[in-house]
Amino acid sequence: MALLEVENLKTTFKTDDGIVTAVDGVSFTLEKGETLGIVGESGSGKSVTCLTIMGLNDPRNTVSEGAARLDGVDLLTTDPESLRALRGMKIAMIFQDPMTSLNPVKKIGWQLEEAVLVHRDVSRKESRALAIEAMKSVRIPRAEQRVDDYPHQFSGGMRQRVMIAMALINEPEIVIADEPTTALDVTTQAQILDLMNELQRERGMAIIMITHDLGVVAEVADEVIVMYGGQVAEHARVDEIFYHPRHPYTWGLLGSLPRLDLEVERLAQIPGQPPSLLNPPSGCRFHPRCTFAMDVCRIEVPPLVSFGESSHLQRCWLDDATKERESARTIASLQQEAS
Amino acid sequence: MSTLLSVENLKMHFPITRGIVFQKQVAAVRAVDGVSFEVKSGETLGIVGESGCGKSTLARCLLRLLDPTDGTIMFDNRDITHLSRAEMRPLRREMMMVFQDPYASLNPRKRVGFTVAEPLEVNGIGTPADRKRRVQELLEVVGLSPEHYNRFPHEFSGGQRQRIGVARALAVNPKLIVCDEPVSALDVSVQAQILNLLKDLQREFGLTYVVIAHDLNVVRHISDRVMVMYLGKIVELASDRELYKHPLHPYTGALMSAVPAPNPKLARERRPIVLEGDVPNPINPPDGCRFHPRCPRVQSGVCDVDEPELLEVTTGHSRACHFPLEHWPMSPEELRQPASTAPALTAT
């Protein structure tokens, strides 16, 4: 059995302007030690998917449907008490912005200890030792002294390390990282990705990495979900997504990225804007921006089906031959190395 | 090509003071600390560096939004370093800026037409009717439609707002446009639209750009020449192709190797040069080469004592390093062993 099974997850928010379906039928499974990358633009539903799994949406205006089973326990329907016991223990989260996710008036050490004391019956002495150990494990130098520092005394990269330490302190089986490196500089990003990779190898935890950066996904993920307008547009192994993409949105994304290794005069661009989820386009969510849009795309939502015999899931009405051809063309245009 | 902008030994130090009545300066944040370069008319100069390297401060100095501590700025063969506000005013229309955050840089209470027309109005260009025509024309140029004239910023998406910001900068036909992180706040699929727009406009109107970004991919795509900054100093300056093919400064190498490539096979083989630690404090920058505490090639007795000068190695390619990279890419092991242990102080 898979570690985490998410089935037909659907999250709707009641807002003043109407009902927003932020996540619309997302399913995936996560195995032990695997890294799943979820890519998408702002408003694609990638973060809400994970907040729903963690039960962190505001219950007053949110309705969640579907199931998210962690070791057989459905996180969506289980009672708050047992959810609290699981959260931070078996499934933990690393948030995007370490500047705002840490309490500025509490010492780093205490914030780490708190995560331990909530879940385990240990003394303060033991919890402090665990906090120092966790800080060492994320390579924070002089952990014994820095445990008594406040967040403002840490740099951005170091604060993100603290966030990682906090998520990992109870050795969870699943870590959800929501844009863990977006607020950081590239060299710091490299350090953090490197660290997460190493920790995953040591502990064998599963990671869900949410990001908008295709580069980061290529780096860390085994499996990739491309989200668009609250739905899964494409879901496949990382090599499949990058070398045999089967969805026009993925082609557009890959073509529109400026790259270090490629010299192009003009970037391929996806016209238009990401859709509003308040009144999403009829039919395929991507059709207003898609250069291949046909009549059927405007009317009917394409199902998420596998491409041919493979496990490569995609949501597009185009016929397989066209997809094959266009995907090859996109990839070929990206491989002309500038001479 | 003539030189549009030339900067000599520019310094911007922000004083840190103590005391309430009698403030005395106790230290200074050396945000920009001796920077010299030129921008030719019609080219794009990209400036990259991590947060805190002084790239935004530099941009603000170029436009005289900040008064530099020392150095000279020549714009169109005229020394603008010490011009008064009144003297600067007629020059302002020659140099415009596109800001990073399209949500914060447009007045939410003003209609788009007003925002875009404001530079025209301030400079007393045309009659109100002329200005309206010009603004509608501009909106079209940047890919919006003239009907957007009467809308408010909140009715637009991020990409469209950035287009408005570009239209405003174009309004008075400037020679120089400084773009501070023009696409970093935008969605991936919209970034390409704005980058293409900037390139098209440059071709059409013969604009000169100074583009500041932390994203090397973006800078690489849009620039003719790229300047890499670290802690208020230029560490390397070269044409974009030259820089990406043959980086000479270890910091440039580290930056480039840290950019994740959207290519899983490359990513698996890639061995990034992971720099230790963080960018030091610009109040008290390290002695010698400012990069030496994090540099994998550091040689004690040289790098921590002598500050390397920015020297031109080949035409148009300068670097400030005692032990520049011999070739690229380099493995971390090779990187740690500079070919000559003797200080390469003289330029060849």
Interface residues (C-beta under 8 A of the other chain):
Chain A: E41 S42 S155 G156 G157 M158 D185 V186 T187 T188 Q189 A190 Q191 L193 D194 H212 D213 L214 G215 V216 V217 A218 E219 V238 D239 F242 Y243 G252 L253 L254 S256 L257 P258 R259 L260 D261 E263 V264 E265 R266 L267 A268 Q269 I270 P271 Q273 P274 R289 A338
Chain B: E50 S51 S157 G159 Q160 D187 V188 S189 V190 Q191 A192 Q193 L195 N196 K199 H214 D215 L216 N217 V218 R220 H221 I222 R241 Y244 A254 L255 M256 S257 A258 V259 P260 A261 P262 N263 P264 K265 L266 A267 R270 P272 V274 L275 D278 V279
